[in-house]
């Protein structure tokens, strides 16, 4: 059965749809920012306004990362924390991370109300 046309088609992906259901070379069709259909590599794809070749990359439709520490990514190469154990890494970076949070939480001087 042919699929309805979609806005975006991501193809040639290692698609993980659900626990126990992986589609190597699979595709995902998006319409209005929502998943409209998924398919295996050997299934016909719908027509699409935009086609994106995933090049075998992992695609996990519907996965929303609700817990991510972006600041940890930004401090990966912090010299005192490189080549140590997990404990060394944590103790070197714990004092650094709050400074990043404080900088984000505090508006710049030009945005503060006069006193």
Secondary structure, DSSP 8 states (H G I E B T S, - for coil): -----EEEEEEEEEEEEETTEEEEEEEEEEETTEEEEEE-TTS----EEEEEE-TT-EE-TT-------HHHHHTTT-GGGTTS-HHHHHHHHHHHHHHHHHHHHS--GGGS---
